[in-house]
Amino acid sequence: MILTTRQSQAGQLRRLMLPVVATQFSQMAMGVVDTLMSGHASAADLAGVAVGSSLWIPLILFFAGILNAITPTVAHFWGEQKPEKIGHSIRQSFWIGSALSLLGFILLYSSFELFVFMQVDEKILPIANQYLQAIAWGMPAIAGFLILRYLNEGMANILPVMLTGLFGLLCNIICNYLLIFGHFGAPNLGGVGAGWATTITHWIMFFVLLLVIYKNKKFQGINLFKADFRPHWPELGSLIKLGLPIGIALFIEGSVFSIIALFLASMGVITVAAHQIALNFSSLIFIIPLSLSISLTIQVGQNMGARQYQQVRDTIRAGYLFSLTVSTISALIIFTYAGQIAGLYTQNSQVIELASSLMFFTALYQFSDGIQLCSAGVLRGMKDTAIPMLLSLVSYWIIGFPLGYILALTDWLSQPMGARGFWIGLLTGLTISALLMSIRVYTKVREGTGQWKLN
């Protein structure tokens, strides 16, 4: 009986993961497409998109983390069979999304002075600045799409999000083709065109998913469009209390990568471009463990809401097994084809050589990244977000980044290693995070009822 239950939870996790992987692929692939197509415009355009991305991606991670409170909230209500509470939470989430959109617009539109302060190369600065200004106009659509996406994910209704995401990827490719290179009478904007393509695409995706939800009978029971839209402060407070630590944790991790890109920006186009290639491909590989993390949040959240604690335990075990398998395959691919992968982004031999060497660290941290993502997904499903945030802070900013800075830019431990030193710091931070997060999961399960303690 126990074996059957474990197999059932593993099977459900696999079925849930497949559309989530497709959804994450469409989202991550947009960034890959931006980087690939900008790189074929020029090395300066590639570097400009890289530096611009170093600011807006951690910002989006922060916003997405706050709004990610929707997923476990909806999952618990769905598991408890209380769909009428879901619509109220989503309406309140739109107030949070509106405030975040305004903040994001202001921050992205005023990035020039920060780039000057960071001594960004003069060839890169105007491209990065205009790229961010273009994306600023898409902030309301990005927030709106995230809210609707997390609503669907909390109900394990992944197919509409997957199809919308794949359609958005197609739109992004077309818009990039037109606006980066100036085809069919469109302006030739280079890397800045990738920013406008991102904005246009997200507005399309938001309205498409909104229409799908409006027409889908599955959402009628939650009364999303039929009740009061006025702010309800206790519900807003509950969502922010749950989501803010997630947002801070994602920002802590994402900002480390971004701050590194800004420090490297003064080292020239070659270093920035190589770092962006290694980071961009790492983000693409990141899709599968991230999808596993999202799936674990959904499945653990619904099982917790239904008080099915045996299924919670079996889901966690299946998640860690999947994580180890995926990490092994990913590492082998990167070790084997690093040079060929870098060659897809650029024909510059110097960039390819440096990017290939950085991918060695990318391959190594697949295992750490997989474990820490798996653990984070489980903890969010349990609505445990505050302590994981602190663990991320210690791992990345107290240990990982300082070590990377020392190795990259000082002679305290060795000769300055440049980009390679920062990547050693990243590997160290991810490894410590994986250890601490997995201990937290074990502790939370041990503190649970006797029905779901780990054996």
C-alpha positions as a Markdown table, in Angstrom:
| # | Residue | x | y | z |
|---|---|---|---|---|
| 1 | Met | 0.0 | 0.0 | 0.0 |
| 2 | Ile | 2.8 | 2.4 | 0.9 |
| 3 | Leu | 4.7 | 1.6 | -2.3 |
| 4 | Thr | 1.5 | 2.2 | -4.3 |
| 5 | Thr | 1.0 | 5.6 | -2.6 |
| 6 | Arg | 4.6 | 6.6 | -3.4 |
| 7 | Gln | 4.3 | 5.6 | -7.0 |
| 8 | Ser | 1.0 | 7.5 | -7.2 |
| 9 | Gln | 2.6 | 10.7 | -5.9 |
| 10 | Ala | 5.7 | 10.3 | -8.2 |
| 11 | Gly | 3.4 | 9.8 | -11.1 |
| 12 | Gln | 1.3 | 12.9 | -10.3 |
| 13 | Leu | 4.5 | 14.9 | -9.9 |
| 14 | Arg | 5.7 | 13.8 | -13.3 |
| 15 | Arg | 2.4 | 14.6 | -15.0 |
| 16 | Leu | 2.3 | 18.1 | -13.3 |
| 17 | Met | 5.9 | 18.8 | -14.2 |
| 18 | Leu | 5.5 | 18.3 | -18.0 |
| 19 | Pro | 3.3 | 21.3 | -18.7 |
| 20 | Val | 5.2 | 23.3 | -16.1 |
| 21 | Val | 8.5 | 22.6 | -17.9 |
| 22 | Ala | 6.9 | 23.7 | -21.2 |
| 23 | Thr | 5.7 | 26.9 | -19.4 |
| 24 | Gln | 9.1 | 27.6 | -17.9 |
| 25 | Phe | 10.7 | 26.9 | -21.2 |
| 26 | Ser | 8.7 | 29.5 | -23.0 |
| 27 | Gln | 9.5 | 32.1 | -20.3 |
| 28 | Met | 13.2 | 31.3 | -20.1 |
| 29 | Ala | 13.5 | 30.9 | -23.9 |
| 30 | Met | 12.4 | 34.6 | -24.3 |
| 31 | Gly | 15.6 | 35.6 | -22.5 |
| 32 | Val | 17.7 | 33.2 | -24.5 |
| 33 | Val | 16.2 | 34.5 | -27.7 |
| 34 | Asp | 16.9 | 38.1 | -26.6 |
| 35 | Thr | 20.5 | 37.2 | -25.9 |
| 36 | Leu | 21.0 | 35.1 | -29.1 |
| 37 | Met | 19.5 | 37.7 | -31.4 |
| 38 | Ser | 21.2 | 40.6 | -29.8 |
| 39 | Gly | 24.5 | 38.8 | -30.0 |
| 40 | His | 24.1 | 38.5 | -33.7 |
| 41 | Ala | 23.5 | 42.3 | -33.9 |
| 42 | Ser | 26.8 | 43.1 | -32.2 |
| 43 | Ala | 28.9 | 42.2 | -29.2 |
| 44 | Ala | 28.0 | 45.7 | -27.7 |
| 45 | Asp | 24.3 | 44.9 | -28.1 |
| 46 | Leu | 24.8 | 41.6 | -26.4 |
| 47 | Ala | 26.6 | 43.2 | -23.5 |
| 48 | Gly | 24.0 | 46.0 | -23.3 |
| 49 | Val | 21.2 | 43.4 | -22.9 |
| 50 | Ala | 23.3 | 41.5 | -20.4 |
| 51 | Val | 23.9 | 44.6 | -18.2 |
| 52 | Gly | 20.2 | 45.7 | -18.5 |
| 53 | Ser | 19.1 | 42.2 | -17.6 |
| 54 | Ser | 21.3 | 42.3 | -14.6 |
| 55 | Leu | 18.9 | 44.9 | -13.2 |
| 56 | Trp | 15.4 | 44.0 | -14.4 |
| 57 | Ile | 15.6 | 40.2 | -13.8 |
| 58 | Pro | 16.3 | 40.4 | -10.1 |
| 59 | Leu | 13.6 | 43.1 | -9.9 |
| 60 | Ile | 11.1 | 40.8 | -11.6 |
| 61 | Leu | 12.2 | 37.9 | -9.4 |
| 62 | Phe | 11.4 | 40.0 | -6.4 |
| 63 | Phe | 8.0 | 40.9 | -7.7 |
| 64 | Ala | 7.3 | 37.4 | -8.9 |
| 65 | Gly | 8.3 | 36.1 | -5.4 |
| 66 | Ile | 5.8 | 38.4 | -3.7 |
| 67 | Leu | 3.0 | 37.4 | -6.1 |
| 68 | Asn | 4.0 | 33.7 | -5.7 |
| 69 | Ala | 2.2 | 33.7 | -2.4 |
| 70 | Ile | -0.8 | 33.1 | -4.7 |
| 71 | Thr | 0.2 | 29.6 | -5.6 |
| 72 | Pro | 0.3 | 28.0 | -2.1 |
| 73 | Thr | -2.7 | 30.1 | -1.0 |
| 74 | Val | -4.8 | 28.9 | -3.9 |
| 75 | Ala | -3.4 | 25.3 | -3.6 |
| 76 | His | -4.5 | 25.1 | 0.1 |
| 77 | Phe | -8.0 | 26.5 | -0.7 |
| 78 | Trp | -8.3 | 24.0 | -3.6 |
| 79 | Gly | -7.1 | 21.1 | -1.4 |
| 80 | Glu | -9.6 | 22.2 | 1.2 |
| 81 | Gln | -12.3 | 22.3 | -1.5 |
| 82 | Lys | -13.1 | 26.0 | -0.8 |
| 83 | Pro | -12.9 | 27.5 | -4.3 |
| 84 | Glu | -15.1 | 30.5 | -3.3 |
| 85 | Lys | -12.1 | 31.9 | -1.3 |
| 86 | Ile | -9.8 | 31.8 | -4.3 |
| 87 | Gly | -11.4 | 34.7 | -6.3 |
| 88 | His | -11.1 | 37.0 | -3.3 |
| 89 | Ser | -7.4 | 36.4 | -2.9 |
| 90 | Ile | -6.8 | 37.0 | -6.6 |
| 91 | Arg | -8.6 | 40.3 | -6.6 |
| 92 | Gln | -6.5 | 41.4 | -3.7 |
| 93 | Ser | -3.4 | 40.3 | -5.5 |
| 94 | Phe | -4.1 | 42.7 | -8.3 |
| 95 | Trp | -3.8 | 45.6 | -5.8 |
| 96 | Ile | -0.4 | 44.3 | -4.9 |
| 97 | Gly | 0.5 | 43.8 | -8.6 |
| 98 | Ser | -0.5 | 47.4 | -9.4 |
| 99 | Ala | 1.8 | 48.8 | -6.6 |
| 100 | Leu | 4.7 | 46.6 | -7.8 |
| 101 | Ser | 4.2 | 47.7 | -11.4 |
| 102 | Leu | 4.4 | 51.4 | -10.5 |
| 103 | Leu | 7.6 | 50.8 | -8.4 |
| 104 | Gly | 9.1 | 48.8 | -11.2 |
| 105 | Phe | 8.4 | 51.4 | -13.8 |
| 106 | Ile | 10.1 | 54.1 | -11.7 |
| 107 | Leu | 13.2 | 52.0 | -10.9 |
| 108 | Leu | 13.7 | 50.9 | -14.5 |
| 109 | Tyr | 13.2 | 54.3 | -16.0 |
| 110 | Ser | 15.8 | 55.9 | -13.6 |
| 111 | Ser | 18.7 | 53.4 | -14.1 |
| 112 | Phe | 21.1 | 55.7 | -16.0 |
| 113 | Glu | 22.7 | 57.2 | -12.9 |
| 114 | Leu | 23.3 | 53.7 | -11.4 |
| 115 | Phe | 25.1 | 52.6 | -14.6 |
| 116 | Val | 27.3 | 55.7 | -14.5 |
| 117 | Phe | 28.1 | 55.0 | -10.8 |
| 118 | Met | 29.1 | 51.4 | -11.7 |
| 119 | Gln | 31.3 | 52.8 | -14.5 |
| 120 | Val | 29.6 | 50.7 | -17.1 |
| 121 | Asp | 31.5 | 50.8 | -20.4 |
| 122 | Glu | 30.4 | 53.8 | -22.6 |
| 123 | Lys | 29.7 | 51.5 | -25.5 |
| 124 | Ile | 27.3 | 49.5 | -23.4 |
| 125 | Leu | 25.6 | 52.1 | -21.2 |
| 126 | Pro | 23.1 | 53.7 | -23.7 |
| 127 | Ile | 22.0 | 50.3 | -25.0 |
| 128 | Ala | 21.4 | 49.0 | -21.4 |
| 129 | Asn | 19.6 | 52.2 | -20.3 |
| 130 | Gln | 17.2 | 52.3 | -23.3 |
| 131 | Tyr | 16.6 | 48.5 | -23.1 |
| 132 | Leu | 15.3 | 49.0 | -19.5 |
| 133 | Gln | 13.2 | 52.0 | -20.4 |
| 134 | Ala | 11.5 | 49.9 | -23.0 |
| 135 | Ile | 10.8 | 47.1 | -20.5 |
| 136 | Ala | 9.4 | 49.6 | -18.0 |
| 137 | Trp | 6.3 | 50.0 | -20.1 |
| 138 | Gly | 5.5 | 46.3 | -19.8 |
| 139 | Met | 5.6 | 46.1 | -16.0 |
| 140 | Pro | 1.8 | 46.1 | -15.5 |
| 141 | Ala | 1.4 | 43.3 | -18.0 |
| 142 | Ile | 4.1 | 41.3 | -16.5 |
| 143 | Ala | 2.6 | 41.6 | -13.0 |
| 144 | Gly | -0.9 | 40.8 | -14.4 |
| 145 | Phe | 0.3 | 37.8 | -16.2 |
| 146 | Leu | 2.1 | 36.5 | -13.1 |
| 147 | Ile | -1.0 | 36.8 | -11.0 |
| 148 | Leu | -3.1 | 34.8 | -13.6 |
| 149 | Arg | -0.4 | 32.3 | -14.0 |
| 150 | Tyr | -0.1 | 31.6 | -10.3 |
| 151 | Leu | -3.9 | 31.3 | -10.0 |
| 152 | Asn | -3.8 | 28.5 | -12.6 |
| 153 | Glu | -0.8 | 26.8 | -11.1 |
| 154 | Gly | -2.4 | 26.8 | -7.6 |
| 155 | Met | -5.4 | 25.0 | -9.1 |
| 156 | Ala | -3.0 | 22.6 | -11.0 |
| 157 | Asn | -4.5 | 24.0 | -14.2 |
| 158 | Ile | -1.3 | 24.3 | -16.1 |
| 159 | Leu | -2.3 | 23.8 | -19.8 |
| 160 | Pro | -3.7 | 27.3 | -20.4 |
| 161 | Val | -0.5 | 28.9 | -19.0 |
| 162 | Met | 1.6 | 26.5 | -21.1 |
| 163 | Leu | -0.2 | 27.4 | -24.3 |
| 164 | Thr | -0.1 | 31.1 | -23.6 |
| 165 | Gly | 3.6 | 30.9 | -22.8 |
| 166 | Leu | 4.4 | 29.1 | -26.0 |
| 167 | Phe | 2.3 | 31.6 | -28.0 |
| 168 | Gly | 4.2 | 34.4 | -26.2 |
| 169 | Leu | 7.5 | 32.9 | -27.2 |
| 170 | Leu | 6.5 | 32.9 | -30.8 |
| 171 | Cys | 5.4 | 36.6 | -30.5 |
| 172 | Asn | 8.7 | 37.4 | -28.9 |
| 173 | Ile | 10.7 | 35.8 | -31.7 |
| 174 | Ile | 8.8 | 37.7 | -34.3 |
| 175 | Cys | 9.0 | 41.0 | -32.4 |
| 176 | Asn | 12.8 | 40.6 | -31.9 |
| 177 | Tyr | 13.3 | 39.8 | -35.6 |
| 178 | Leu | 11.5 | 43.0 | -36.5 |
| 179 | Leu | 12.8 | 45.4 | -33.9 |
| 180 | Ile | 16.4 | 44.2 | -33.4 |
| 181 | Phe | 17.3 | 44.0 | -37.1 |
| 182 | Gly | 14.7 | 46.4 | -38.6 |
| 183 | His | 13.0 | 44.0 | -41.0 |
| 184 | Phe | 9.8 | 44.8 | -42.9 |
| 185 | Gly | 10.1 | 48.6 | -42.3 |
| 186 | Ala | 10.4 | 48.3 | -38.5 |
| 187 | Pro | 13.1 | 50.5 | -36.8 |
| 188 | Asn | 16.5 | 48.9 | -36.4 |
| 189 | Leu | 16.9 | 49.2 | -32.7 |
| 190 | Gly | 19.6 | 46.5 | -31.9 |
| 191 | Gly | 19.5 | 45.3 | -28.3 |
| 192 | Val | 17.0 | 48.0 | -27.4 |
| 193 | Gly | 14.5 | 46.3 | -29.7 |
| 194 | Ala | 14.7 | 43.2 | -27.4 |
| 195 | Gly | 13.3 | 45.3 | -24.6 |
| 196 | Trp | 10.4 | 46.5 | -26.7 |
| 197 | Ala | 9.7 | 43.0 | -27.9 |
| 198 | Thr | 9.5 | 41.8 | -24.2 |
| 199 | Thr | 7.0 | 44.5 | -23.4 |
| 200 | Ile | 4.8 | 43.9 | -26.4 |
| 201 | Thr | 4.9 | 40.1 | -25.8 |
| 202 | His | 3.8 | 40.4 | -22.2 |
| 203 | Trp | 0.9 | 42.6 | -22.9 |
| 204 | Ile | -0.3 | 40.1 | -25.5 |
| 205 | Met | 0.2 | 37.2 | -23.0 |
| 206 | Phe | -1.7 | 39.0 | -20.2 |
| 207 | Phe | -4.8 | 39.7 | -22.4 |
| 208 | Val | -4.8 | 36.2 | -23.9 |
| 209 | Leu | -4.7 | 34.4 | -20.4 |
| 210 | Leu | -7.3 | 36.8 | -19.0 |
| 211 | Leu | -9.6 | 35.9 | -21.9 |
| 212 | Val | -9.0 | 32.2 | -21.4 |
| 213 | Ile | -9.9 | 32.5 | -17.7 |
| 214 | Tyr | -13.0 | 34.5 | -18.4 |
| 215 | Lys | -14.2 | 31.9 | -20.9 |
| 216 | Asn | -13.2 | 28.7 | -18.9 |
| 217 | Lys | -16.0 | 27.2 | -16.9 |
| 218 | Lys | -13.5 | 25.8 | -14.4 |
| 219 | Phe | -13.1 | 29.3 | -13.0 |
| 220 | Gln | -16.8 | 30.1 | -12.6 |
| 221 | Gly | -16.8 | 28.7 | -9.0 |
| 222 | Ile | -14.2 | 31.1 | -7.8 |
| 223 | Asn | -16.2 | 34.2 | -8.8 |
| 224 | Leu | -13.2 | 36.1 | -9.9 |
| 225 | Phe | -15.1 | 38.7 | -12.0 |
| 226 | Lys | -18.3 | 39.0 | -10.0 |
| 227 | Ala | -17.4 | 40.3 | -6.5 |
| 228 | Asp | -16.0 | 43.3 | -4.8 |
| 229 | Phe | -12.6 | 44.6 | -6.0 |
| 230 | Arg | -12.1 | 47.0 | -3.1 |
| 231 | Pro | -8.9 | 46.4 | -1.0 |
| 232 | His | -9.4 | 44.1 | 2.0 |
| 233 | Trp | -6.5 | 44.9 | 4.3 |
| 234 | Pro | -6.4 | 41.6 | 6.3 |
| 235 | Glu | -6.2 | 39.6 | 3.1 |
| 236 | Leu | -3.6 | 41.9 | 1.6 |
| 237 | Gly | -1.5 | 41.6 | 4.8 |
| 238 | Ser | -1.7 | 37.8 | 4.7 |
| 239 | Leu | -0.6 | 37.7 | 1.1 |
| 240 | Ile | 2.3 | 40.1 | 1.7 |
| 241 | Lys | 3.4 | 38.3 | 4.8 |
| 242 | Leu | 3.6 | 35.0 | 2.9 |
| 243 | Gly | 5.0 | 36.5 | -0.4 |
| 244 | Leu | 7.5 | 39.1 | 0.8 |
| 245 | Pro | 10.0 | 36.5 | 2.2 |
| 246 | Ile | 9.7 | 34.6 | -1.1 |
| 247 | Gly | 10.4 | 37.8 | -3.1 |
| 248 | Ile | 13.3 | 38.7 | -0.9 |
| 249 | Ala | 14.8 | 35.2 | -1.2 |
| 250 | Leu | 14.5 | 35.2 | -5.0 |
| 251 | Phe | 15.9 | 38.8 | -5.1 |
| 252 | Ile | 18.8 | 37.7 | -2.9 |
| 253 | Glu | 19.7 | 34.9 | -5.2 |
| 254 | Gly | 19.0 | 36.8 | -8.5 |
| 255 | Ser | 20.7 | 40.0 | -7.3 |
| 256 | Val | 24.0 | 38.2 | -6.7 |
| 257 | Phe | 24.2 | 37.2 | -10.3 |
| 258 | Ser | 23.2 | 40.8 | -11.3 |
| 259 | Ile | 25.7 | 42.5 | -9.1 |
| 260 | Ile | 28.4 | 40.3 | -10.5 |
| 261 | Ala | 27.4 | 41.4 | -14.0 |
| 262 | Leu | 27.7 | 45.0 | -13.0 |
| 263 | Phe | 31.1 | 44.5 | -11.4 |
| 264 | Leu | 32.2 | 42.8 | -14.6 |
| 265 | Ala | 30.8 | 45.6 | -16.8 |
| 266 | Ser | 34.0 | 47.7 | -16.3 |
| 267 | Met | 36.1 | 44.8 | -17.6 |
| 268 | Gly | 35.0 | 45.3 | -21.2 |
| 269 | Val | 32.7 | 43.7 | -23.8 |
| 270 | Ile | 34.4 | 40.3 | -24.0 |
| 271 | Thr | 34.1 | 39.5 | -20.3 |
| 272 | Val | 30.5 | 40.8 | -20.0 |
| 273 | Ala | 29.5 | 38.9 | -23.1 |
| 274 | Ala | 31.1 | 35.6 | -21.9 |
| 275 | His | 29.5 | 35.9 | -18.5 |
| 276 | Gln | 26.1 | 36.5 | -20.1 |
| 277 | Ile | 26.4 | 33.5 | -22.3 |
| 278 | Ala | 27.3 | 31.2 | -19.4 |
| 279 | Leu | 24.6 | 32.7 | -17.3 |
| 280 | Asn | 22.0 | 32.6 | -20.0 |
| 281 | Phe | 22.5 | 29.0 | -20.9 |
| 282 | Ser | 22.5 | 28.2 | -17.2 |
| 283 | Ser | 19.1 | 29.8 | -17.0 |
| 284 | Leu | 17.9 | 27.6 | -19.8 |
| 285 | Ile | 19.0 | 24.4 | -18.1 |
| 286 | Phe | 17.5 | 25.9 | -14.9 |
| 287 | Ile | 14.0 | 25.3 | -16.4 |
| 288 | Ile | 13.7 | 21.7 | -15.3 |
| 289 | Pro | 14.7 | 22.0 | -11.6 |
| 290 | Leu | 12.7 | 25.2 | -11.4 |
| 291 | Ser | 9.6 | 23.4 | -12.8 |
| 292 | Leu | 10.1 | 20.7 | -10.3 |
| 293 | Ser | 10.2 | 23.3 | -7.5 |
| 294 | Ile | 6.9 | 24.8 | -8.8 |
| 295 | Ser | 5.3 | 21.4 | -9.1 |
| 296 | Leu | 6.4 | 20.5 | -5.6 |
| 297 | Thr | 4.8 | 23.8 | -4.2 |
| 298 | Ile | 1.5 | 22.9 | -5.9 |
| 299 | Gln | 1.4 | 19.3 | -4.9 |
| 300 | Val | 2.7 | 19.7 | -1.4 |
| 301 | Gly | 0.3 | 22.7 | -0.9 |
| 302 | Gln | -2.8 | 20.8 | -2.1 |
| 303 | Asn | -1.9 | 17.7 | 0.0 |
| 304 | Met | -1.3 | 19.9 | 3.1 |
| 305 | Gly | -4.7 | 21.6 | 2.5 |
| 306 | Ala | -6.3 | 18.2 | 2.3 |
| 307 | Arg | -4.3 | 17.0 | 5.3 |
| 308 | Gln | -2.9 | 14.1 | 3.3 |
| 309 | Tyr | 0.4 | 13.9 | 5.1 |
| 310 | Gln | 1.5 | 10.5 | 3.8 |
| 311 | Gln | 1.3 | 12.0 | 0.3 |
| 312 | Val | 3.3 | 15.0 | 1.4 |
| 313 | Arg | 6.1 | 12.8 | 2.5 |
| 314 | Asp | 6.0 | 10.7 | -0.6 |
| 315 | Thr | 6.0 | 13.8 | -2.8 |
| 316 | Ile | 9.1 | 15.1 | -1.1 |
| 317 | Arg | 11.0 | 11.9 | -1.6 |
| 318 | Ala | 10.0 | 11.7 | -5.3 |
| 319 | Gly | 11.1 | 15.4 | -5.7 |
| 320 | Tyr | 14.6 | 14.8 | -4.4 |
| 321 | Leu | 15.0 | 11.7 | -6.6 |
| 322 | Phe | 13.9 | 13.6 | -9.7 |
| 323 | Ser | 16.3 | 16.5 | -8.8 |
| 324 | Leu | 19.3 | 14.2 | -8.6 |
| 325 | Thr | 18.5 | 12.6 | -11.9 |
| 326 | Val | 18.0 | 15.9 | -13.7 |
| 327 | Ser | 21.1 | 17.5 | -12.3 |
| 328 | Thr | 23.3 | 14.5 | -13.4 |
| 329 | Ile | 22.0 | 14.7 | -17.0 |
| 330 | Ser | 22.4 | 18.5 | -17.1 |
| 331 | Ala | 26.0 | 18.5 | -15.8 |
| 332 | Leu | 27.0 | 15.9 | -18.4 |
| 333 | Ile | 25.6 | 17.9 | -21.2 |
| 334 | Ile | 27.4 | 21.1 | -20.2 |
| 335 | Phe | 30.7 | 19.3 | -19.6 |
| 336 | Thr | 30.5 | 17.6 | -23.0 |
| 337 | Tyr | 29.3 | 20.5 | -25.2 |
| 338 | Ala | 30.4 | 23.7 | -23.6 |
| 339 | Gly | 32.3 | 25.0 | -26.6 |
| 340 | Gln | 29.6 | 24.2 | -29.0 |
| 341 | Ile | 27.0 | 25.9 | -26.8 |
| 342 | Ala | 29.0 | 29.1 | -26.6 |
| 343 | Gly | 29.4 | 29.1 | -30.3 |
| 344 | Leu | 25.6 | 29.3 | -30.7 |
| 345 | Tyr | 25.6 | 32.7 | -29.2 |
| 346 | Thr | 28.5 | 34.4 | -30.9 |
| 347 | Gln | 31.3 | 33.9 | -33.5 |
| 348 | Asn | 33.9 | 35.8 | -31.4 |
| 349 | Ser | 36.6 | 33.3 | -30.5 |
| 350 | Gln | 37.7 | 35.2 | -27.3 |
| 351 | Val | 34.1 | 35.2 | -26.0 |
| 352 | Ile | 33.6 | 31.5 | -26.8 |
| 353 | Glu | 36.9 | 30.6 | -25.0 |
| 354 | Leu | 36.0 | 32.5 | -21.8 |
| 355 | Ala | 32.4 | 31.4 | -21.8 |
| 356 | Ser | 33.4 | 27.8 | -22.2 |
| 357 | Ser | 35.6 | 28.0 | -19.2 |
| 358 | Leu | 32.8 | 29.6 | -17.1 |
| 359 | Met | 30.4 | 26.8 | -18.1 |
| 360 | Phe | 32.6 | 24.4 | -16.1 |
| 361 | Phe | 31.3 | 26.0 | -12.9 |
| 362 | Thr | 27.8 | 26.0 | -14.4 |
| 363 | Ala | 28.0 | 22.2 | -14.7 |
| 364 | Leu | 29.3 | 21.8 | -11.1 |
| 365 | Tyr | 26.5 | 23.8 | -9.5 |
| 366 | Gln | 23.7 | 21.8 | -11.2 |
| 367 | Phe | 23.5 | 19.5 | -8.2 |
| 368 | Ser | 23.5 | 22.3 | -5.5 |
| 369 | Asp | 21.0 | 24.3 | -7.5 |
| 370 | Gly | 18.7 | 21.4 | -8.0 |
| 371 | Ile | 18.6 | 20.5 | -4.3 |
| 372 | Gln | 18.1 | 24.0 | -3.1 |
| 373 | Leu | 15.3 | 24.6 | -5.6 |
| 374 | Cys | 13.6 | 21.3 | -4.6 |
| 375 | Ser | 13.8 | 22.2 | -0.9 |
| 376 | Ala | 12.5 | 25.7 | -1.5 |
| 377 | Gly | 9.5 | 24.4 | -3.5 |
| 378 | Val | 8.6 | 22.0 | -0.7 |
| 379 | Leu | 8.9 | 24.7 | 2.0 |
| 380 | Arg | 6.7 | 27.1 | 0.0 |
| 381 | Gly | 4.1 | 24.4 | -0.3 |
| 382 | Met | 4.1 | 24.3 | 3.5 |
| 383 | Lys | 3.8 | 28.1 | 3.6 |
| 384 | Asp | 7.2 | 28.2 | 5.3 |
| 385 | Thr | 8.9 | 31.3 | 3.8 |
| 386 | Ala | 10.6 | 33.4 | 6.4 |
| 387 | Ile | 13.4 | 31.1 | 7.6 |
| 388 | Pro | 14.3 | 30.0 | 4.0 |
| 389 | Met | 14.7 | 33.8 | 3.2 |
| 390 | Leu | 17.3 | 34.1 | 6.0 |
| 391 | Leu | 19.1 | 30.9 | 4.8 |
| 392 | Ser | 19.4 | 32.4 | 1.3 |
| 393 | Leu | 20.7 | 35.7 | 2.7 |
| 394 | Val | 23.5 | 33.8 | 4.6 |
| 395 | Ser | 24.4 | 31.6 | 1.7 |
| 396 | Tyr | 24.6 | 34.2 | -1.1 |
| 397 | Trp | 25.4 | 37.5 | 0.5 |
| 398 | Ile | 27.3 | 36.5 | 3.7 |
| 399 | Ile | 29.4 | 33.7 | 2.1 |
| 400 | Gly | 29.0 | 33.4 | -1.6 |
| 401 | Phe | 29.3 | 36.9 | -2.9 |
| 402 | Pro | 32.1 | 38.1 | -0.6 |
| 403 | Leu | 34.2 | 35.0 | -1.5 |
| 404 | Gly | 33.6 | 35.6 | -5.2 |
| 405 | Tyr | 34.6 | 39.3 | -4.9 |
| 406 | Ile | 37.8 | 38.4 | -3.0 |
| 407 | Leu | 38.8 | 35.8 | -5.6 |
| 408 | Ala | 37.7 | 37.9 | -8.6 |
| 409 | Leu | 39.0 | 41.4 | -7.8 |
| 410 | Thr | 41.6 | 41.2 | -5.0 |
| 411 | Asp | 44.9 | 39.4 | -4.4 |
| 412 | Trp | 44.0 | 38.4 | -0.8 |
| 413 | Leu | 43.9 | 34.7 | -1.5 |
| 414 | Ser | 45.4 | 34.5 | -5.0 |
| 415 | Gln | 46.0 | 36.6 | -8.1 |
| 416 | Pro | 42.7 | 38.3 | -9.2 |
| 417 | Met | 40.7 | 35.7 | -11.2 |
| 418 | Gly | 38.2 | 37.9 | -12.9 |
| 419 | Ala | 34.9 | 36.3 | -13.9 |
| 420 | Arg | 36.1 | 32.8 | -12.8 |
| 421 | Gly | 36.4 | 34.0 | -9.2 |
| 422 | Phe | 32.8 | 35.2 | -9.1 |
| 423 | Trp | 31.6 | 31.9 | -10.4 |
| 424 | Ile | 33.5 | 30.0 | -7.7 |
| 425 | Gly | 31.7 | 32.2 | -5.2 |
| 426 | Leu | 28.4 | 31.4 | -6.8 |
| 427 | Leu | 29.1 | 27.7 | -6.6 |
| 428 | Thr | 30.0 | 28.0 | -3.0 |
| 429 | Gly | 26.9 | 30.0 | -2.1 |
| 430 | Leu | 24.6 | 27.5 | -4.0 |
| 431 | Thr | 26.2 | 24.5 | -2.2 |
| 432 | Ile | 25.7 | 26.1 | 1.2 |
| 433 | Ser | 22.1 | 27.0 | 0.3 |
| 434 | Ala | 21.3 | 23.5 | -0.8 |
| 435 | Leu | 22.6 | 22.1 | 2.5 |
| 436 | Leu | 20.8 | 24.5 | 4.7 |
| 437 | Met | 17.5 | 24.3 | 2.8 |
| 438 | Ser | 17.5 | 20.5 | 2.8 |
| 439 | Ile | 18.1 | 20.5 | 6.6 |
| 440 | Arg | 15.1 | 22.9 | 6.9 |
| 441 | Val | 12.9 | 20.5 | 5.0 |
| 442 | Tyr | 14.0 | 17.6 | 7.2 |
| 443 | Thr | 13.4 | 19.7 | 10.3 |
| 444 | Lys | 9.9 | 20.8 | 9.2 |
| 445 | Val | 8.8 | 17.2 | 8.4 |
| 446 | Arg | 10.2 | 15.9 | 11.7 |
| 447 | Glu | 8.2 | 18.6 | 13.5 |
| 448 | Gly | 5.0 | 17.5 | 11.8 |
| 449 | Thr | 2.5 | 15.0 | 13.0 |
| 450 | Gly | 3.4 | 11.4 | 13.4 |
| 451 | Gln | 1.6 | 10.6 | 10.2 |
| 452 | Trp | 4.3 | 12.3 | 8.0 |
| 453 | Lys | 7.6 | 12.1 | 9.8 |
| 454 | Leu | 10.5 | 10.9 | 7.7 |
| 455 | Asn | 11.6 | 7.3 | 8.4 |
